[in-house]
Amino acid sequence: MTDTAWAMLGAALAVAGGGMGSAIGITFASNMATGVLSEDPDKFAKMMAICVLPGTQGIYGFVAGFLTFLLFDLGGNGPVAGTGVLIFAANLPVALVALVSAIYQGLTGVGSVGLAAKQEEAFGKSMIFPALVETYAVIALVFTLLVLFGLPTS
């Protein structure tokens, strides 16, 4: 495979991993939230706030993939010779961690939806648990970006 192909594969995996994980995670939390809303539609804003949390990993994957595309001129001349596999590897942390953490954030969101549904005053506290899972996606994104910005671009 060429350097450009390796780099594009890394960018694509970052976007796909984050997107797939986010879709699954949002589905888990939303399934629980729709049950709550069938009983009390006035809780929509709180349920929505919990359900969108796993969606951020899709954004992280997109940011990594988009920056990879721009930084390494994947639509033009391509990356510096010999860096394709490095660019691919740099995208793996965000691709894999975003995939897994979004799913688990959605599962954690299921519990948060239940807590917020039964105890409205605990809504703020219920948001903390899914946010803890998010921490690792942020760390993976930062690491991916540090590596990408450390690679030669021309």
trRosetta pair geometry for C-beta under 8 A, 3 or more apart (Angstrom, degrees):
i j d omega theta_ij theta_ji phi_ij phi_ji
1 5 4.3 -121 -176 89 101 132
1 6 5.5 122 116 -54 123 83
1 9 7.7 -5 176 -13 155 139
1 84 7.3 -155 116 135 98 146
2 5 4.6 101 53 4 78 102
2 6 7.1 -141 95 -3 43 84
2 78 7.4 -42 142 -158 119 159
2 84 6.6 171 132 -84 50 164
3 6 5.8 -54 -149 36 33 110
3 7 6.2 30 154 -17 66 109
3 78 6.0 116 90 157 101 122
3 79 5.0 -123 146 66 118 103
3 80 7.6 -115 171 83 158 36
3 81 6.2 -148 -31 -128 155 39
3 82 6.8 -29 -92 -2 130 15
3 83 6.0 59 -156 59 124 61
3 84 3.0 -159 -147 -44 55 116
3 85 7.7 -80 -121 -14 68 62
3 87 7.8 82 -178 21 83 125
4 7 5.7 -57 -146 40 30 111
4 8 6.1 30 156 -18 66 108
4 74 6.1 137 -153 -138 89 74
4 78 3.7 -72 -78 -126 109 127
4 79 6.5 171 -83 15 57 84
4 84 6.5 -63 -13 -106 21 121
5 8 5.8 -54 -144 38 29 110
5 9 6.3 32 155 -22 63 106
5 84 6.8 34 58 -165 60 141
6 9 5.7 -55 -150 34 29 113
6 10 6.6 31 152 -19 63 104
6 84 3.3 100 54 154 123 103
6 85 5.0 -63 -175 -72 156 48
6 87 6.5 118 115 62 94 97
6 88 4.4 -81 171 -38 88 127
7 10 5.7 -53 -153 34 32 112
7 11 6.5 30 152 -16 66 106
7 68 6.3 -178 179 171 91 109
7 72 5.3 -121 -166 111 152 154
7 74 5.8 -150 111 -96 120 113
7 78 7.1 153 36 -159 142 84
7 79 5.1 144 -55 -19 153 133
7 83 7.5 36 -72 110 116 84
7 84 5.0 -97 -32 -135 85 70
7 87 4.0 8 -112 94 86 145
7 88 6.4 -109 -86 -52 32 73
8 11 5.6 -54 -146 39 34 111
8 12 6.0 34 155 -20 67 108
8 69 7.9 59 -110 -98 69 82
8 74 5.6 136 -79 -160 87 133
9 12 5.7 -54 -143 38 29 112
9 13 6.3 31 156 -20 64 106
9 88 5.6 10 80 -117 99 112
10 13 5.8 -56 -147 35 29 110
10 14 6.6 32 154 -22 63 103
10 68 6.3 -150 100 -155 104 159
10 87 5.2 -174 43 126 154 75
10 88 3.6 -155 -58 -120 114 44
10 89 7.1 -55 -108 3 132 26
10 90 6.6 53 -179 57 147 74
10 91 3.5 134 172 29 95 136
10 92 7.1 -69 -136 -42 93 67
10 95 7.6 -128 -164 -35 59 139
11 14 5.8 -53 -153 31 32 113
11 15 6.6 24 154 -12 65 106
11 64 7.3 -168 -130 123 61 76
11 65 4.0 103 -174 -145 77 75
11 66 7.8 133 -159 -36 113 22
11 68 4.0 -157 -88 84 104 136
11 69 5.5 99 -147 -52 159 82
11 74 6.8 -79 -1 -39 156 169
11 87 7.8 -15 -40 151 86 109
11 91 6.1 -127 -71 -100 35 158
12 15 5.9 -58 -150 40 32 107
12 16 5.9 25 156 -14 69 114
12 65 6.7 97 -69 -132 22 126
13 16 5.7 -57 -134 45 30 108
13 17 5.7 32 165 -22 68 109
13 88 7.8 64 23 -157 133 76
13 91 5.9 120 70 123 102 121
13 92 7.0 -3 111 -96 140 55
13 95 4.2 9 135 -128 93 153
14 17 6.2 -53 -139 35 20 108
14 18 6.5 13 163 -8 57 112
14 61 4.6 172 155 -157 66 75
14 62 7.8 -179 124 -53 96 16
14 64 4.1 -117 -178 93 149 119
14 65 4.3 -175 78 -57 113 87
14 68 7.0 137 22 -4 148 140
14 91 4.3 -94 -51 -168 114 109
14 94 5.1 31 -137 91 100 111
14 95 4.6 -92 -91 -71 46 89
14 98 7.6 70 -162 27 62 143
14 144 7.2 122 -117 -167 129 156
15 18 6.3 -65 -150 42 24 105
15 19 6.0 19 159 -16 63 118
15 61 4.9 141 -108 141 25 103
15 62 5.5 65 -119 -92 87 54
15 64 7.7 -154 -55 71 62 86
15 65 3.9 -14 -45 -21 100 164
15 66 8.0 97 -79 -35 113 71
16 19 5.8 -62 -141 43 26 110
16 20 5.9 23 165 -18 66 109
16 61 7.2 -131 39 169 28 144
16 95 7.2 24 64 -145 78 103
17 20 6.2 -56 -141 37 23 105
17 21 6.2 19 162 -13 61 112
17 61 5.6 -176 70 -112 78 138
17 94 7.3 141 79 121 130 62
17 95 3.6 119 10 -171 150 65
17 96 6.1 -69 -154 -62 153 27
17 98 5.2 105 120 72 99 102
17 99 3.9 -77 -170 -50 87 107
18 21 6.0 -62 -146 41 26 108
18 22 6.1 25 159 -19 64 112
18 57 4.7 -158 -147 143 81 74
18 58 4.5 142 140 -112 93 32
18 59 7.2 -126 164 37 138 28
18 60 5.4 -167 -120 69 140 78
18 61 2.2 -156 6 -9 133 129
18 62 6.5 -116 84 -19 144 66
18 64 7.8 144 -27 31 140 114
18 94 6.8 -15 -58 153 114 92
18 95 7.1 -89 -28 -121 78 44
18 98 3.8 -27 -94 140 76 146
18 99 6.9 -87 -66 -59 29 59
18 102 7.0 114 -155 -32 52 144
19 22 5.8 -58 -145 37 27 111
19 23 6.3 27 159 -20 64 107
19 58 4.6 74 -95 -130 50 100
19 61 6.1 -111 -22 76 70 144
19 62 7.5 83 -59 -54 97 92
20 23 5.9 -56 -149 35 30 110
20 24 6.4 24 157 -13 65 108
20 99 5.9 9 76 -126 103 94
21 24 5.9 -60 -150 40 30 107
21 25 5.9 26 157 -17 68 113
21 54 7.1 -131 137 179 80 106
21 57 5.2 -52 93 108 122 143
21 58 7.3 -167 66 -62 80 74
21 98 5.4 174 42 135 146 66
21 99 3.9 -175 -54 -142 120 33
21 100 6.5 -58 -116 -5 133 18
21 101 6.8 49 171 59 147 56
21 102 3.1 114 139 50 101 123
21 103 5.3 -92 -148 -31 81 80
22 25 5.8 -58 -140 41 28 109
22 26 6.0 27 163 -17 65 109
22 54 5.3 160 -136 135 57 84
22 55 4.8 78 -163 -121 119 41
22 56 7.4 177 -108 41 117 30
22 57 5.0 -170 -66 66 93 90
22 58 3.5 -55 -1 -36 157 108
22 98 7.7 -23 -40 166 90 98
22 102 4.7 -80 -71 -160 47 150
23 26 6.1 -55 -143 38 24 108
23 27 6.4 29 154 -23 59 109
23 58 7.5 86 -33 -74 71 132
24 27 5.7 -58 -154 32 30 115
24 28 6.8 31 153 -21 65 101
24 54 7.8 -100 79 153 60 148
24 102 6.8 106 61 113 89 101
24 103 4.9 -8 101 -102 125 88
24 106 6.3 -154 117 24 66 158
25 28 5.9 -50 -153 29 34 110
25 29 6.7 20 157 -6 66 106
25 53 7.8 -95 142 91 124 77
25 54 2.8 -153 115 -166 132 160
25 55 7.7 -151 82 -48 112 46
25 57 7.3 82 19 29 149 129
25 102 4.0 -126 -13 157 142 74
25 103 5.1 -129 -68 -94 87 25
25 104 7.4 -31 -106 39 111 28
25 105 5.1 26 -155 70 141 86
25 106 2.8 -172 -161 -35 60 116
25 107 7.4 -81 -129 -12 76 63
25 109 7.1 93 174 13 89 132
26 29 6.1 -62 -148 45 32 103
26 30 5.7 30 157 -20 69 117
26 51 5.8 68 -151 173 75 83
26 52 7.1 21 -116 -110 108 33
26 54 5.1 -147 -53 69 65 114
26 55 5.7 48 -69 -61 124 88
26 102 8.0 -26 -23 175 74 106
26 106 6.1 -89 -29 -104 21 121
27 30 5.8 -60 -137 42 25 110
27 31 6.3 34 161 -29 63 102
27 106 6.8 27 53 -166 58 150
28 31 6.1 -55 -156 24 25 111
28 32 7.3 14 153 -7 59 104
28 54 7.8 75 44 -15 102 160
28 103 7.4 91 -11 -161 140 58
28 106 3.7 108 49 144 118 112
28 107 5.4 -47 154 -73 159 53
28 109 6.7 119 99 63 99 105
28 110 5.6 -73 152 -52 97 111
29 32 6.1 -62 -161 39 36 107
29 33 6.1 33 148 -21 71 112
29 50 5.8 -154 -174 128 131 92
29 51 4.4 177 112 -113 117 65
29 53 7.3 103 -40 43 172 98
29 54 6.6 170 0 0 130 120
29 106 4.8 -120 -22 -152 93 72
29 109 3.4 -23 -98 112 123 132
29 110 5.8 -130 -101 -61 55 58
29 112 7.6 -10 -131 57 112 104
29 113 6.0 150 -162 -37 78 128
29 130 7.9 24 -89 -97 139 148
30 33 5.3 -55 -139 40 36 114
30 34 6.2 41 162 -26 69 100
30 51 4.8 75 -74 -141 75 131
31 34 6.3 -50 -150 27 25 109
31 35 7.3 27 151 -16 56 103
31 110 7.7 -11 68 -107 93 105
32 35 5.9 -57 -163 32 37 113
32 36 6.7 34 146 -16 68 105
32 109 7.6 172 46 120 132 80
32 110 4.6 138 -28 -138 152 75
32 113 4.3 131 114 79 121 149
32 114 6.6 -68 -179 -49 133 81
33 36 5.5 -54 -152 36 39 112
33 37 6.1 35 153 -18 71 107
33 47 3.8 128 -151 -175 114 117
33 48 7.5 124 -176 -63 154 41
33 50 6.8 171 -80 73 124 112
33 51 5.3 -58 -13 -60 157 124
33 113 5.0 -113 -74 -134 73 139
34 37 5.5 -53 -142 41 34 111
34 38 6.5 46 154 -31 64 98
35 38 5.8 -47 -153 22 31 114
35 39 7.4 17 153 -6 59 103
36 39 6.2 -70 -166 41 35 103
36 40 6.4 -44 164 49 73 93
36 43 5.9 -72 141 85 114 141
36 47 5.8 179 77 -94 130 133
36 113 6.0 -144 -19 169 144 102
36 114 7.9 -154 -71 -93 123 41
36 117 4.3 -119 -127 -103 127 132
37 40 6.8 -89 -127 73 31 52
37 41 5.4 56 -169 -105 80 55
37 43 6.4 -137 -92 68 67 93
37 44 6.0 63 -117 -87 119 73
37 47 6.0 -100 -56 26 104 169
39 117 7.9 72 66 -165 126 120
40 43 4.9 55 109 -4 106 112
40 117 7.3 149 45 -149 128 88
41 44 6.0 7 179 -44 62 105
43 46 5.2 -57 -172 48 77 111
43 47 5.4 78 129 -26 92 105
43 116 7.3 140 -167 132 124 102
43 117 6.5 70 175 -111 169 70
43 120 7.6 -128 -110 -104 107 104
44 47 5.9 -65 -145 40 27 108
44 48 5.9 27 161 -21 67 110
45 48 5.8 -55 -145 36 27 112
45 49 6.5 32 155 -25 62 104
46 49 5.7 -49 -150 29 32 114
46 50 6.9 26 154 -13 62 103
46 116 5.3 -166 152 166 126 136
46 120 7.4 -127 -60 -138 172 83
46 123 5.2 -82 -143 -132 126 134
47 50 6.0 -59 -157 37 34 107
47 51 6.2 28 151 -18 68 113
47 113 6.1 53 -130 -132 82 101
47 116 7.3 178 -79 97 60 133
47 117 7.8 44 -83 -73 102 93
48 51 5.6 -60 -142 40 32 110
48 52 6.2 27 163 -21 68 107
49 52 6.5 -57 -146 31 24 105
49 53 7.6 45 152 -43 54 92
49 127 7.0 -41 132 -99 114 122
50 53 6.2 -37 -169 -6 37 117
50 109 5.0 143 163 -156 96 100
50 112 5.0 -175 -140 108 131 121
50 113 5.4 176 102 -73 155 78
50 116 6.6 -156 -43 11 143 152
50 126 6.9 -33 -97 125 127 113
50 127 6.7 -128 -95 -98 80 76
50 130 6.8 132 -155 5 78 152
51 54 7.8 -55 178 24 42 95
51 109 6.5 121 -95 168 40 144
51 113 7.6 49 -60 -80 82 122
52 55 5.0 -46 -171 18 64 128
52 56 8.0 78 145 -36 76 80
53 56 6.6 -37 -175 -1 44 108
53 105 5.8 -132 120 159 107 121
53 106 8.0 175 79 -81 93 53
53 109 6.0 176 51 -86 124 127
53 127 7.6 173 -76 -149 140 82
53 130 4.7 71 121 134 160 138
53 131 7.1 -100 -147 -71 133 62
53 134 6.8 -101 178 -63 101 128
54 57 6.3 -33 -177 15 61 111
54 102 4.3 100 -169 -163 96 78
54 103 7.5 94 -147 -60 137 18
54 105 4.4 161 -91 90 87 113
54 106 4.4 -8 -49 -59 156 86
54 109 6.6 -94 -28 -17 107 143
54 130 7.4 -89 -54 -167 76 124
55 58 5.6 -44 -168 27 57 116
55 59 7.0 58 140 -18 73 100
55 102 7.8 93 -65 -141 17 117
56 59 5.2 -51 -158 34 47 116
56 60 6.4 51 145 -23 72 99
56 102 7.9 -169 60 -102 63 99
56 134 6.4 32 68 -137 137 120
56 137 7.1 127 104 105 100 146
57 60 5.3 -45 -147 32 40 115
57 61 6.5 41 154 -17 66 101
57 98 3.8 153 -174 -160 103 87
57 99 7.5 -177 153 -50 137 22
57 101 6.0 167 -92 81 141 98
57 102 3.8 -118 40 -65 149 114
57 105 7.4 164 -23 22 126 142
57 134 7.7 -139 -57 -127 91 77
57 137 4.9 -94 -102 -144 95 152
58 61 5.8 -52 -149 37 32 110
58 62 6.4 34 151 -19 64 107
58 98 7.4 144 -63 171 30 125
58 102 7.1 76 -36 -106 75 155
59 62 5.6 -56 -148 37 32 113
59 63 6.3 36 153 -23 66 103
60 63 5.7 -51 -148 32 30 112
60 64 6.6 27 155 -15 63 105
60 94 5.7 -145 141 -160 104 115
60 98 5.3 -164 80 -100 119 130
60 137 5.7 170 17 162 167 105
60 138 7.5 -129 -102 -92 141 44
60 140 7.5 79 155 84 142 97
60 141 4.3 -99 -158 -83 115 132
61 64 5.9 -56 -149 38 32 109
61 65 6.1 26 156 -14 66 111
61 94 5.9 165 -97 142 60 106
61 95 6.4 85 -124 -101 106 54
61 98 4.9 -169 -54 100 102 166
62 65 5.8 -60 -143 43 29 108
62 66 5.8 28 160 -19 67 112
63 66 5.9 -57 -140 39 24 109
63 67 6.2 20 161 -14 62 110
63 141 6.9 41 74 -154 126 122
63 145 7.9 -26 129 -76 111 116
64 67 6.1 -59 -144 40 25 107
64 68 6.3 30 155 -23 62 108
64 91 5.7 136 150 -129 123 85
64 94 4.6 156 -36 74 162 159
64 95 7.7 -125 91 -51 148 72
64 141 6.4 -132 -55 -135 113 78
64 144 5.0 -10 -122 128 130 143
64 145 6.9 -116 -104 -66 83 77
64 148 7.3 175 -151 -33 80 151
65 68 5.6 -54 -148 33 29 115
65 69 6.5 32 153 -21 63 104
65 91 7.1 69 -83 -138 65 131
66 69 5.7 -53 -152 33 31 113
66 70 6.4 21 154 -10 66 108
67 70 5.8 -58 -143 43 34 106
67 71 5.6 29 163 -19 71 113
67 145 7.0 21 89 -117 164 88
67 148 6.3 89 119 132 117 156
68 71 6.2 -53 -130 40 23 106
68 72 6.0 -17 180 18 60 116
68 74 7.0 35 129 -28 78 136
68 87 6.2 120 -150 -177 109 110
68 90 7.8 161 -101 88 114 115
68 91 6.1 -4 -71 -76 151 123
68 148 6.3 -101 -88 -131 76 136
69 72 7.2 -85 -143 52 11 84
69 74 4.6 -83 -139 37 61 125
69 75 6.7 45 180 -25 97 95
70 73 7.7 15 -178 -70 28 42
71 148 6.2 114 57 165 166 108
71 149 7.5 -115 -127 -92 151 56
71 151 7.9 92 139 72 131 104
71 153 5.3 -98 174 -114 81 125
72 78 6.9 -6 152 -175 90 42
72 79 4.0 -16 -166 -84 115 93
72 80 7.8 -98 -138 2 91 69
72 83 7.4 -150 -128 105 126 125
72 87 5.9 14 -63 -114 164 152
72 151 7.8 -8 -81 103 111 127
72 153 6.2 -121 -90 -133 54 79
73 76 4.4 -57 177 55 103 104
73 77 5.2 10 122 50 138 78
73 78 6.1 -81 94 -28 91 9
73 79 7.2 163 50 -68 81 44
73 153 7.7 114 -10 -178 96 87
74 78 6.4 49 -117 -113 44 59
74 79 7.4 5 -79 -37 74 85
79 83 4.7 -117 149 78 126 111
79 84 5.8 159 60 -75 134 65
79 87 5.8 -131 -86 -29 164 148
79 151 7.9 -17 -156 140 123 128
79 153 7.6 -78 -135 -135 74 47
80 83 4.7 58 69 0 87 132
80 151 7.7 -167 35 158 120 93
80 152 4.6 0 2 100 162 109
80 153 7.0 -168 -26 -156 109 6
80 154 6.7 171 -70 -129 105 5
82 86 7.9 36 135 -2 64 118
83 86 4.9 -62 -160 46 63 117
83 87 5.7 67 142 -28 87 100
83 151 5.6 119 -159 -176 130 122
83 152 6.4 -140 -71 57 150 87
84 87 5.8 -56 -150 34 29 109
84 88 6.4 32 152 -19 64 105
85 88 5.4 -48 -149 35 36 118
85 89 6.3 35 153 -18 66 105
86 89 5.7 -54 -146 39 31 110
86 90 6.3 37 152 -26 64 105
86 147 7.9 -150 168 166 89 108
86 151 5.8 154 121 -113 126 132
87 90 5.6 -49 -146 30 31 116
87 91 6.9 27 155 -16 61 105
87 148 7.1 64 -133 -117 75 83
87 151 6.4 -178 -78 117 79 175
88 91 6.2 -67 -162 34 29 107
88 92 7.2 44 145 -41 62 96
89 92 5.6 -34 -158 1 41 121
89 147 7.9 -100 104 156 84 150
90 93 7.7 -47 180 16 38 99
90 144 5.7 110 160 -152 75 68
90 147 3.9 -165 -130 110 105 124
90 148 5.0 138 149 -65 145 73
90 151 6.8 -94 -47 -28 155 135
91 94 6.3 -65 -164 48 54 100
91 95 5.6 55 144 -28 83 115
91 144 6.0 63 -113 -149 36 122
91 148 7.7 62 -65 -72 72 115
92 95 5.4 -62 -138 40 31 113
92 96 5.8 15 173 -9 71 112
92 144 7.9 -178 52 -102 43 106
93 96 6.5 -68 -144 43 21 97
93 97 5.7 2 172 -1 64 119
93 140 4.2 -165 150 -156 95 89
93 141 8.0 -154 111 -55 103 24
93 143 5.1 -44 106 88 167 122
93 144 5.0 -155 64 -61 106 93
94 97 6.3 -60 -126 49 25 99
94 98 5.4 26 173 -21 64 118
94 137 7.6 70 -141 -164 70 70
94 140 4.8 150 -89 134 52 102
94 141 5.0 73 -107 -91 116 58
94 143 7.7 -177 -49 66 83 86
94 144 4.2 -41 -21 -24 113 156
95 98 6.4 -61 -142 37 13 107
95 99 6.6 15 157 -20 54 111
96 99 5.8 -56 -151 32 29 114
96 100 6.5 10 161 -5 65 110
96 140 7.6 -140 68 -150 74 148
97 100 6.1 -62 -144 45 31 101
97 101 5.5 20 165 -13 70 117
97 136 5.7 -133 -170 138 120 95
97 137 5.6 174 130 -103 101 55
97 139 7.6 -96 163 74 164 85
97 140 3.5 -178 53 -54 148 161
98 101 6.2 -56 -125 44 23 102
98 102 6.0 26 170 -23 61 111
98 137 5.1 84 -98 -137 64 107
98 140 6.6 -142 -39 88 76 140
98 141 7.5 72 -66 -62 112 94
99 102 6.6 -69 -157 31 15 106
99 103 7.0 9 154 -13 56 109
100 103 6.0 -60 -157 34 33 110
100 104 6.4 17 156 -6 69 110
101 104 5.8 -61 -144 47 35 104
101 105 5.8 41 154 -27 69 106
101 133 5.4 160 -165 160 88 91
101 134 6.8 121 158 -105 125 32
101 136 5.2 -171 -94 77 139 105
101 137 4.4 -149 79 -53 151 101
101 140 7.8 -171 -5 9 140 136
102 105 5.5 -50 -140 35 29 114
102 106 6.5 34 155 -20 61 102
102 137 7.1 74 -51 -84 75 146
103 106 5.8 -56 -158 33 29 112
103 107 6.7 26 148 -15 64 105
104 107 5.3 -48 -145 37 41 113
104 108 6.2 43 153 -18 68 102
104 133 5.3 -160 107 -148 100 140
105 108 5.6 -52 -146 39 33 112
105 109 6.2 44 148 -27 63 104
105 130 4.8 80 -164 -159 83 91
105 133 4.2 -173 -85 95 80 136
105 134 6.0 66 -105 -61 138 75
105 137 7.9 -36 -37 -17 138 135
106 109 5.2 -50 -148 31 33 120
106 110 7.1 48 149 -31 61 89
106 130 8.0 65 -66 -128 20 120
107 110 5.6 -34 -161 10 38 116
107 111 7.8 33 146 -7 58 95
108 111 6.0 -52 -166 35 43 109
108 112 6.5 43 140 -19 70 108
108 129 5.1 -154 176 134 115 101
108 130 4.6 162 100 -88 114 69
108 132 7.7 -134 -173 56 164 95
108 133 5.4 178 10 -21 152 140
109 112 5.1 -54 -144 40 41 116
109 113 6.1 49 155 -26 71 98
109 130 4.8 40 -70 -83 78 139
110 113 5.9 -49 -151 30 28 112
110 114 6.8 28 149 -16 60 105
111 114 5.6 -54 -153 35 35 113
111 115 6.4 34 152 -18 68 105
111 126 7.8 -160 117 -152 73 95
111 129 6.7 -56 85 104 118 158
112 115 5.7 -52 -145 37 34 111
112 116 6.1 28 158 -13 67 109
112 126 3.9 126 -154 169 83 98
112 127 6.5 96 -159 -77 139 35
112 129 5.7 -167 -70 57 108 116
112 130 5.7 -61 -19 -21 151 110
113 116 6.0 -58 -142 43 27 106
113 117 6.1 31 156 -25 63 110
113 126 7.7 147 -42 167 21 139
114 117 5.7 -56 -146 33 27 113
114 118 6.5 10 162 -6 63 110
115 118 6.3 -69 -149 43 27 99
115 119 6.1 -40 177 44 67 101
115 122 5.4 -92 158 111 103 129
115 125 7.5 -95 142 92 141 96
115 126 4.3 177 84 -100 123 120
116 119 7.2 -80 -121 68 21 61
116 120 6.7 49 -173 -115 63 44
116 122 6.5 -138 -93 87 51 82
116 123 4.5 66 -127 -106 104 74
116 126 4.6 -117 -51 42 94 165
119 122 4.0 40 106 10 114 119
120 123 6.0 -6 -172 -35 50 108
122 125 4.9 -57 -167 48 74 115
122 126 5.6 83 131 -35 87 98
123 126 5.6 -57 -148 31 30 114
123 127 6.9 33 155 -25 63 101
124 127 6.0 -53 -159 24 33 112
124 128 7.6 44 145 -32 59 95
125 128 5.7 -39 -165 7 44 118
126 129 6.7 -46 -169 19 43 108
127 130 6.6 -61 -161 44 45 100
127 131 6.0 46 148 -24 74 116
128 131 5.5 -66 -149 41 31 115
128 132 6.5 41 155 -32 67 98
129 132 5.9 -44 -155 19 32 113
129 133 7.5 29 150 -13 58 98
130 133 5.7 -51 -161 31 45 113
130 134 6.7 52 144 -27 69 102
131 134 5.2 -48 -154 27 41 122
131 135 7.3 65 149 -40 62 85
132 135 5.9 -29 -168 -4 39 117
133 136 6.8 -54 -179 24 46 104
133 137 7.8 38 135 -10 69 104
134 137 5.5 -58 -160 36 52 112
134 138 6.3 50 147 -21 79 103
135 138 5.8 -59 -155 35 32 111
135 139 6.4 32 150 -19 67 105
136 139 5.4 -46 -145 35 38 114
136 140 6.4 40 153 -19 65 103
137 140 5.7 -52 -148 37 33 112
137 141 6.4 34 152 -20 65 104
138 141 5.7 -53 -148 36 31 111
138 142 6.3 31 154 -18 65 106
139 142 5.9 -55 -148 37 29 110
139 143 6.3 30 154 -18 64 108
140 143 5.7 -55 -147 38 30 112
140 144 6.2 33 155 -20 65 106
141 144 5.7 -54 -147 36 30 112
141 145 6.3 27 156 -16 65 107
142 145 5.9 -58 -148 39 29 109
142 146 6.3 33 154 -22 65 106
143 146 5.7 -53 -147 33 30 112
143 147 6.5 26 157 -14 64 105
144 147 6.0 -60 -152 38 29 107
144 148 6.2 26 154 -18 66 110
145 148 5.6 -54 -141 39 32 111
145 149 6.0 23 163 -11 68 109
146 149 6.2 -61 -144 43 24 103
146 150 6.3 23 155 -21 61 115
147 150 5.6 -64 -149 38 29 113
147 151 6.8 34 154 -30 64 101
148 151 6.0 -53 -156 20 33 112
